Amino acid sequence: MDQSTWNFIFIGITFGTYIGIAIWSRAASTKEYYTASGSVSPFANGMATAADWMSAATFISMAGGIAAAGYGASKFLMGWTGGFVLLTTLMVPYLRKFGKATVPDFVGDRFYSNGARLVAVICAIFICMTYIMGQMRGVGIVFSRLFDIEIWMGVMIGGGIVFFYAGLGGMKGITYTQVAQYCVMVFSYTIPVIFISIIITGSAIPQLGLIGDYVKEGPTKIVPLLQKVNQISVDLGFKEYTAGTANKLDLFCITAALMVGTAGLPHVIVRFFTVKNVKAVRKSAYWTLSFIAIIYLTAPALGMFARTNFIEEINQKKYEEAPSWFKNWENQGMIAWVDKNEDGIMQYRAGDVFAGKPNFDDEARVEGSPRPVKNKLSNSPNEVYYDKDIIVLANPEMAGLPSWVIALVMAGCVAAALSTAAGLLLVLSTSISHDLMKKILKPDISDKQEIRYARIASFGALVIAAYFGINPPSEFVAKTVAFAFGLAASSFFPTLIMGIFSKRINREGAIAGMIGGIGFTLSYVIYFQFISETKDFWFGVSPEGIGFIGMFINFFVAFIISSMTPAPPTEVQKMVENIRIPKGSGDAISH
């Protein structure tokens, strides 16, 4: 069978499974729609949370970042993994004991204010909309390659599928759909890497292959793989693959922002409301970390193997002899070659091909280029441009793996993007229907009306997300997603931590802190991403890492304002104490 047939088979089977689960588990009440009635087992919830967590940024972009940046991309591994530990130890057990369906619900009740609830709803919308943009972009990239269509068409198809099973099934439908999606993801991520590891290193365990020998060229040229990749990188004008080249302060801030941002992501937090009790939360966290580790421990090997294959397949090859996968991705505008020295040979070197972001259209054509290019060329010797988001998708093609493996990877990428998009969509819809409509604007609406508002909100959110998926604020999916983590780090994380562990923080402090933190972070991102033409960041801290600074602003403002205004009511302070007391120990004693 040809590649297209395999693609349709795998995508058809997985989509049919997702839709079937959504119909089977359709939510009939608000409790099922918001928290699946708290009836999900820790094992199933751990798998669903892992799928919800491992977005297109994790599945598609993380390994692409590792392939391009080497050691510098470790910020994603350290930040996201550390953040999940922080989330499961410091926050979700207490939030689950509080027993609310959403993060804005906790904020509104803990800070005894609909004003605080409204600010939390706005923060949730900003965070989720920024995050879901990256997912829609990932869906578009996959479908554009899968069906040879434009990216905008792929975004629309993915958005329609997500709306169907997220809007229909709510948290109940999403949970069991995500269990299926995790199974698709883990097999599609690991199986190709195992095959490639055997080809390149002779080891069936990718993690051992990463630190093993390069044996692809035969016994006479066996060298450690890391040594070979380092040498190739230096020969092509790059820094050593294992060398850290990023600004250390910025690297630290990005890692920290990803970590605390993870602990503040509302779509991940709400997943732990679907289990029966606090004990089940801890078991669920164990399973989640175990399922995540399978993919996270494989990503460095995938990135290394992909970089090795990419260079060997492209560099110093005649364009006429370029492999078919290169031509396929070139047709999608994700790869480009410009013959700067007019020798007909592709030269992959350090540096950018274009002076700006590549923009393919019919208005202008650079002489010697096989495709229309609107940008002027840079002065670097590099002639090959590629979008980092294609690395995982193109990796099996580069290694010459069978067509069914390529189709499996495509299905996994779609599953990753759709699973997280569904979780984000649910948070958006519940924030609007439950926290805004039910709790603030129309307290007397029925359960049926509340679910209707949730589905309307889902549709509106998807329309906006689809637009930004087609016209993303960043060409790199992981970078767009990193902005969402910064917004979560500067808004929800400090507010939730203070709400759980400090009796003195009051509504005035919480509201001012959230506004100050997210306002500063959002302004910084907008200015340097859309307004400023320079990259003269403050103290070298990029927009991806500024959320860590925004977190401190939130803490500082909240404490200062709270110290200048009345303390929370006695019953709220007692509630805060009781949240931290294990069930069965009795009430906390106020002092």
Order of alpha helices (4+ residues) and beta strands (2+ residues): alpha-alpha-alpha-alpha-alpha-alpha-alpha-alpha-alpha-alpha-beta-beta-alpha-alpha-alpha-alpha-alpha-beta-alpha-beta-beta-beta-alpha-alpha-alpha-alpha-alpha-alpha-alpha-alpha
